[in-house]
């Protein structure tokens, strides 16, 4: 035990001597959490710039406009009043949606001549596109209900009768787990898990390369210490800081970003524990194999975006080809991001999370075995000679 | 002078090629990124959202309703749970994303014009699914309410034409401009691949200064008396040419093979990418001038490059971010680039409109190169 603690102490000294590594471990995760929290701080898309081209100027057309004005999702841009201006505004992204009410709209509607209102939205950014489509449908449904109600009043039906008719078949859309459609609840957990992944992997991947660059790794190899003790001693500081960062970032986002978090603390801790073990061990293994710190740094840095995209955290796994899903299932981030979302947002219990716990446990065992399996055999003298001269 | 510049540039090309890791990263990083992302988004459009219907009534009317829902756009009925609990379990486990519960006595209540309520449930934990599922549900809900309303009015003795008119106030037709099929691959694949490209370029640019000052060859340069400006310009030109050379196969695959949209002319797109590559190179050079070894230079560069895509507002809109973050985002060349490629790929707003983006790149490059020059002059 003493030997392990000595190595841990030695590694900690290295971390404190390398100022950038120190910042990377203790400051960058929090900085990223702050940034990502700020990006999604509003959470819900509101105030979508919408232009209304009213070519009819009738009471009915004003009613339509009022419905869009009353929606908290849209903000009407007043100076766009013609179709060419609408086209230009959309092309320059000044507005993201538009409503075009044709000439003689009210008259044609009265005569049942088949007139229609055109609603357009910007499909070039599908975060805008999907949301505008949904918000527009909400406004249209509300407008139609309001109109049906006034029409029935015109037919002489009483208020109670109208309510009864409108409520004969009511459809209630209940959105579970994220009823406000908040992007904060949707994205932030995954991003935090990615930050933990990258910081842990990057810091652990330098632990052996650093020794190699200083020609000190040979001391470890020639020492009588078994491989597992070297691994444990050198990884312990990264494991502790990794788990500390995991807890810190979860606390930070729940305290300052006001994100919804539910579920069992024990399960969160268990997943966090397994996640840090698998990443730190994988980082140590990468460090054993990497030529130098620059090589490890460069390749690990490039992993972030592909990891997030193939994991199915954003674009659903049902719509990703099987071979990519199979590949993604070998990555701990895929399991962790989904598992954590299932605990924090859906409040799922251990029963539903069994596959995640099993997958991460299996990965942890594999990664630890790989990390401790390095041969404590020195290079042959001739090889060392060739490498140096 | 020109021959000296060419010799330095040739040396730089050789250095980039000799650095095996950098060579692989530049040659294969962006291409691999494009292939992975294109594969991931190969379904392109989010259709067939897994939906379950719990028909607790099993009447003729409820069967008709099931038939209606089956025909709804983007929904795919994959399960028919026997009870509400079973449906709840399916949503919890993520087997289905949406659910419809038709209550007991639905048919009876409808025929007696009694109130009845159909419950529609959407799993909101994945927003891409949730927004699309909700839109589909809203359309179904609108049609159902109208159909039932007309029937109820007719049953109360209102003329069928009048009953229909009550629910036909205005027809709304929707159009998605610039990306009419709401193709998600069109939206993200090119941007994500270019995000990998910019990260690879940042890693290369981070070597501009520290790669020389940290090596023994720096003393050779000093003793040869080559102007630092000439050395720097030649090295930078070689790197920027390399950036564009590795981007060309990505552009070819994206536009010619995968047929991703490009509304503007290729020349404008290429020049826009070139201007960005220069601005990005300046940021990498700045990181390189601050750092004292290549590892730290790579770290500095990537600390900026990694979150830049998210902060750029390409996916989640910049307008919805806090004001201070919008200002920070606008300092980064990535923000201008990703906003710009969206405009060029889908909208082609023209040279005049894009000039502000070119100006932003110019200012960023001028500031970063100047600061780098000052730092290097002080250090060496």
HADDOCK unambig.tbl for C-alpha pairs under 7 A between the chains (distance, minus, plus):
assign (segid A and resid 38 and name CA) (segid B and resid 321 and name CA) 6.89 0.50 0.50
assign (segid A and resid 38 and name CA) (segid B and resid 322 and name CA) 6.77 0.50 0.50
assign (segid A and resid 39 and name CA) (segid B and resid 311 and name CA) 6.70 0.50 0.50
assign (segid A and resid 39 and name CA) (segid B and resid 321 and name CA) 5.21 0.50 0.50
assign (segid A and resid 40 and name CA) (segid B and resid 321 and name CA) 6.76 0.50 0.50
assign (segid A and resid 42 and name CA) (segid B and resid 320 and name CA) 6.39 0.50 0.50
assign (segid A and resid 42 and name CA) (segid B and resid 321 and name CA) 6.79 0.50 0.50
assign (segid A and resid 45 and name CA) (segid B and resid 320 and name CA) 6.83 0.50 0.50
assign (segid A and resid 91 and name CA) (segid B and resid 347 and name CA) 5.38 0.50 0.50
assign (segid A and resid 91 and name CA) (segid B and resid 349 and name CA) 5.99 0.50 0.50
assign (segid A and resid 92 and name CA) (segid B and resid 349 and name CA) 6.11 0.50 0.50
assign (segid A and resid 109 and name CA) (segid B and resid 169 and name CA) 6.75 0.50 0.50
assign (segid A and resid 109 and name CA) (segid B and resid 170 and name CA) 6.65 0.50 0.50
assign (segid A and resid 115 and name CA) (segid B and resid 171 and name CA) 6.69 0.50 0.50
assign (segid A and resid 116 and name CA) (segid B and resid 170 and name CA) 6.11 0.50 0.50
assign (segid A and resid 116 and name CA) (segid B and resid 171 and name CA) 4.54 0.50 0.50
assign (segid A and resid 116 and name CA) (segid B and resid 172 and name CA) 5.48 0.50 0.50
assign (segid A and resid 116 and name CA) (segid B and resid 173 and name CA) 6.53 0.50 0.50
assign (segid A and resid 117 and name CA) (segid B and resid 170 and name CA) 6.99 0.50 0.50
assign (segid A and resid 117 and name CA) (segid B and resid 171 and name CA) 6.08 0.50 0.50
assign (segid A and resid 117 and name CA) (segid B and resid 172 and name CA) 4.76 0.50 0.50
assign (segid A and resid 117 and name CA) (segid B and resid 173 and name CA) 6.06 0.50 0.50
assign (segid A and resid 118 and name CA) (segid B and resid 172 and name CA) 5.91 0.50 0.50
assign (segid A and resid 118 and name CA) (segid B and resid 173 and name CA) 4.96 0.50 0.50
assign (segid A and resid 118 and name CA) (segid B and resid 174 and name CA) 5.90 0.50 0.50
assign (segid A and resid 119 and name CA) (segid B and resid 172 and name CA) 6.80 0.50 0.50
assign (segid A and resid 119 and name CA) (segid B and resid 173 and name CA) 6.03 0.50 0.50
assign (segid A and resid 119 and name CA) (segid B and resid 174 and name CA) 4.71 0.50 0.50
assign (segid A and resid 119 and name CA) (segid B and resid 175 and name CA) 6.24 0.50 0.50
assign (segid A and resid 120 and name CA) (segid B and resid 174 and name CA) 5.67 0.50 0.50
assign (segid A and resid 120 and name CA) (segid B and resid 175 and name CA) 4.70 0.50 0.50
assign (segid A and resid 120 and name CA) (segid B and resid 176 and name CA) 5.67 0.50 0.50
assign (segid A and resid 120 and name CA) (segid B and resid 177 and name CA) 6.59 0.50 0.50
assign (segid A and resid 121 and name CA) (segid B and resid 175 and name CA) 6.53 0.50 0.50
assign (segid A and resid 121 and name CA) (segid B and resid 176 and name CA) 5.06 0.50 0.50
assign (segid A and resid 121 and name CA) (segid B and resid 177 and name CA) 6.00 0.50 0.50
assign (segid A and resid 122 and name CA) (segid B and resid 176 and name CA) 5.92 0.50 0.50
assign (segid A and resid 122 and name CA) (segid B and resid 177 and name CA) 5.33 0.50 0.50
assign (segid A and resid 122 and name CA) (segid B and resid 178 and name CA) 6.72 0.50 0.50
assign (segid A and resid 123 and name CA) (segid B and resid 176 and name CA) 5.22 0.50 0.50
assign (segid A and resid 123 and name CA) (segid B and resid 177 and name CA) 5.48 0.50 0.50
assign (segid A and resid 123 and name CA) (segid B and resid 178 and name CA) 5.69 0.50 0.50
assign (segid A and resid 123 and name CA) (segid B and resid 179 and name CA) 4.77 0.50 0.50
assign (segid A and resid 123 and name CA) (segid B and resid 180 and name CA) 6.62 0.50 0.50
assign (segid A and resid 123 and name CA) (segid B and resid 182 and name CA) 5.99 0.50 0.50
assign (segid A and resid 124 and name CA) (segid B and resid 178 and name CA) 5.73 0.50 0.50
assign (segid A and resid 124 and name CA) (segid B and resid 179 and name CA) 5.65 0.50 0.50
assign (segid A and resid 124 and name CA) (segid B and resid 187 and name CA) 6.25 0.50 0.50
assign (segid A and resid 124 and name CA) (segid B and resid 342 and name CA) 6.95 0.50 0.50
assign (segid A and resid 124 and name CA) (segid B and resid 346 and name CA) 6.08 0.50 0.50
assign (segid A and resid 125 and name CA) (segid B and resid 187 and name CA) 6.36 0.50 0.50
assign (segid A and resid 125 and name CA) (segid B and resid 315 and name CA) 6.81 0.50 0.50
assign (segid A and resid 126 and name CA) (segid B and resid 182 and name CA) 6.95 0.50 0.50
assign (segid A and resid 126 and name CA) (segid B and resid 184 and name CA) 6.99 0.50 0.50
assign (segid A and resid 126 and name CA) (segid B and resid 187 and name CA) 6.88 0.50 0.50
assign (segid A and resid 127 and name CA) (segid B and resid 315 and name CA) 6.42 0.50 0.50
assign (segid A and resid 127 and name CA) (segid B and resid 316 and name CA) 6.55 0.50 0.50
assign (segid A and resid 130 and name CA) (segid B and resid 131 and name CA) 6.15 0.50 0.50
assign (segid A and resid 130 and name CA) (segid B and resid 132 and name CA) 6.57 0.50 0.50
assign (segid A and resid 131 and name CA) (segid B and resid 131 and name CA) 6.38 0.50 0.50
assign (segid A and resid 133 and name CA) (segid B and resid 135 and name CA) 6.94 0.50 0.50
assign (segid A and resid 134 and name CA) (segid B and resid 131 and name CA) 6.54 0.50 0.50
assign (segid A and resid 134 and name CA) (segid B and resid 134 and name CA) 6.89 0.50 0.50
assign (segid A and resid 134 and name CA) (segid B and resid 135 and name CA) 4.90 0.50 0.50
assign (segid A and resid 137 and name CA) (segid B and resid 135 and name CA) 6.86 0.50 0.50
assign (segid A and resid 137 and name CA) (segid B and resid 138 and name CA) 6.54 0.50 0.50
assign (segid A and resid 141 and name CA) (segid B and resid 142 and name CA) 6.17 0.50 0.50
assign (segid A and resid 144 and name CA) (segid B and resid 167 and name CA) 6.78 0.50 0.50
assign (segid A and resid 144 and name CA) (segid B and resid 169 and name CA) 6.39 0.50 0.50
assign (segid A and resid 147 and name CA) (segid B and resid 169 and name CA) 6.34 0.50 0.50
assign (segid A and resid 148 and name CA) (segid B and resid 166 and name CA) 4.78 0.50 0.50
assign (segid A and resid 148 and name CA) (segid B and resid 167 and name CA) 5.45 0.50 0.50
assign (segid A and resid 151 and name CA) (segid B and resid 166 and name CA) 5.52 0.50 0.50
assign (segid A and resid 152 and name CA) (segid B and resid 166 and name CA) 6.72 0.50 0.50
assign (segid A and resid 165 and name CA) (segid B and resid 149 and name CA) 6.14 0.50 0.50
assign (segid A and resid 165 and name CA) (segid B and resid 152 and name CA) 6.49 0.50 0.50
assign (segid A and resid 166 and name CA) (segid B and resid 149 and name CA) 6.33 0.50 0.50
assign (segid A and resid 167 and name CA) (segid B and resid 115 and name CA) 5.92 0.50 0.50
assign (segid A and resid 168 and name CA) (segid B and resid 113 and name CA) 6.25 0.50 0.50
assign (segid A and resid 168 and name CA) (segid B and resid 114 and name CA) 5.96 0.50 0.50
assign (segid A and resid 168 and name CA) (segid B and resid 115 and name CA) 4.16 0.50 0.50
assign (segid A and resid 168 and name CA) (segid B and resid 116 and name CA) 5.85 0.50 0.50
assign (segid A and resid 169 and name CA) (segid B and resid 115 and name CA) 6.04 0.50 0.50
assign (segid A and resid 169 and name CA) (segid B and resid 116 and name CA) 5.14 0.50 0.50
assign (segid A and resid 169 and name CA) (segid B and resid 117 and name CA) 5.64 0.50 0.50
assign (segid A and resid 169 and name CA) (segid B and resid 145 and name CA) 6.08 0.50 0.50
assign (segid A and resid 169 and name CA) (segid B and resid 148 and name CA) 6.57 0.50 0.50
assign (segid A and resid 170 and name CA) (segid B and resid 116 and name CA) 6.42 0.50 0.50
assign (segid A and resid 170 and name CA) (segid B and resid 117 and name CA) 4.80 0.50 0.50
assign (segid A and resid 170 and name CA) (segid B and resid 118 and name CA) 6.32 0.50 0.50
assign (segid A and resid 170 and name CA) (segid B and resid 145 and name CA) 6.90 0.50 0.50
assign (segid A and resid 171 and name CA) (segid B and resid 117 and name CA) 5.69 0.50 0.50
assign (segid A and resid 171 and name CA) (segid B and resid 118 and name CA) 4.85 0.50 0.50
assign (segid A and resid 171 and name CA) (segid B and resid 119 and name CA) 5.89 0.50 0.50
assign (segid A and resid 171 and name CA) (segid B and resid 120 and name CA) 6.84 0.50 0.50
assign (segid A and resid 171 and name CA) (segid B and resid 141 and name CA) 5.94 0.50 0.50
assign (segid A and resid 172 and name CA) (segid B and resid 118 and name CA) 6.45 0.50 0.50
assign (segid A and resid 172 and name CA) (segid B and resid 119 and name CA) 5.15 0.50 0.50
assign (segid A and resid 172 and name CA) (segid B and resid 120 and name CA) 5.81 0.50 0.50
assign (segid A and resid 173 and name CA) (segid B and resid 119 and name CA) 6.39 0.50 0.50
assign (segid A and resid 173 and name CA) (segid B and resid 120 and name CA) 4.60 0.50 0.50
assign (segid A and resid 173 and name CA) (segid B and resid 121 and name CA) 5.74 0.50 0.50
assign (segid A and resid 174 and name CA) (segid B and resid 120 and name CA) 5.92 0.50 0.50
assign (segid A and resid 174 and name CA) (segid B and resid 121 and name CA) 4.72 0.50 0.50
assign (segid A and resid 174 and name CA) (segid B and resid 122 and name CA) 6.20 0.50 0.50
assign (segid A and resid 175 and name CA) (segid B and resid 121 and name CA) 5.74 0.50 0.50
assign (segid A and resid 175 and name CA) (segid B and resid 122 and name CA) 4.68 0.50 0.50
assign (segid A and resid 175 and name CA) (segid B and resid 123 and name CA) 5.94 0.50 0.50
assign (segid A and resid 175 and name CA) (segid B and resid 124 and name CA) 5.68 0.50 0.50
assign (segid A and resid 176 and name CA) (segid B and resid 121 and name CA) 6.96 0.50 0.50
assign (segid A and resid 176 and name CA) (segid B and resid 122 and name CA) 6.03 0.50 0.50
assign (segid A and resid 176 and name CA) (segid B and resid 123 and name CA) 5.10 0.50 0.50
assign (segid A and resid 176 and name CA) (segid B and resid 124 and name CA) 5.46 0.50 0.50
assign (segid A and resid 177 and name CA) (segid B and resid 123 and name CA) 6.54 0.50 0.50
assign (segid A and resid 177 and name CA) (segid B and resid 124 and name CA) 5.47 0.50 0.50
assign (segid A and resid 177 and name CA) (segid B and resid 125 and name CA) 5.76 0.50 0.50
assign (segid A and resid 178 and name CA) (segid B and resid 124 and name CA) 4.65 0.50 0.50
assign (segid A and resid 178 and name CA) (segid B and resid 125 and name CA) 5.71 0.50 0.50
assign (segid A and resid 179 and name CA) (segid B and resid 124 and name CA) 6.40 0.50 0.50
assign (segid A and resid 181 and name CA) (segid B and resid 124 and name CA) 6.57 0.50 0.50
assign (segid A and resid 181 and name CA) (segid B and resid 127 and name CA) 6.72 0.50 0.50
assign (segid A and resid 186 and name CA) (segid B and resid 125 and name CA) 6.06 0.50 0.50
assign (segid A and resid 186 and name CA) (segid B and resid 126 and name CA) 6.12 0.50 0.50
assign (segid A and resid 186 and name CA) (segid B and resid 127 and name CA) 6.36 0.50 0.50
assign (segid A and resid 293 and name CA) (segid B and resid 295 and name CA) 6.65 0.50 0.50
assign (segid A and resid 294 and name CA) (segid B and resid 294 and name CA) 6.87 0.50 0.50
assign (segid A and resid 294 and name CA) (segid B and resid 295 and name CA) 4.98 0.50 0.50
assign (segid A and resid 295 and name CA) (segid B and resid 21 and name CA) 6.61 0.50 0.50
assign (segid A and resid 298 and name CA) (segid B and resid 298 and name CA) 6.96 0.50 0.50
assign (segid A and resid 301 and name CA) (segid B and resid 302 and name CA) 6.90 0.50 0.50
assign (segid A and resid 302 and name CA) (segid B and resid 199 and name CA) 7.00 0.50 0.50
assign (segid A and resid 310 and name CA) (segid B and resid 40 and name CA) 6.25 0.50 0.50
assign (segid A and resid 314 and name CA) (segid B and resid 126 and name CA) 6.91 0.50 0.50
assign (segid A and resid 315 and name CA) (segid B and resid 128 and name CA) 6.95 0.50 0.50
assign (segid A and resid 319 and name CA) (segid B and resid 43 and name CA) 5.83 0.50 0.50
assign (segid A and resid 320 and name CA) (segid B and resid 40 and name CA) 5.14 0.50 0.50
assign (segid A and resid 320 and name CA) (segid B and resid 41 and name CA) 6.43 0.50 0.50
assign (segid A and resid 320 and name CA) (segid B and resid 43 and name CA) 6.91 0.50 0.50
assign (segid A and resid 321 and name CA) (segid B and resid 40 and name CA) 6.60 0.50 0.50
assign (segid A and resid 324 and name CA) (segid B and resid 40 and name CA) 6.79 0.50 0.50
assign (segid A and resid 345 and name CA) (segid B and resid 125 and name CA) 6.91 0.50 0.50
assign (segid A and resid 352 and name CA) (segid B and resid 93 and name CA) 6.90 0.50 0.50
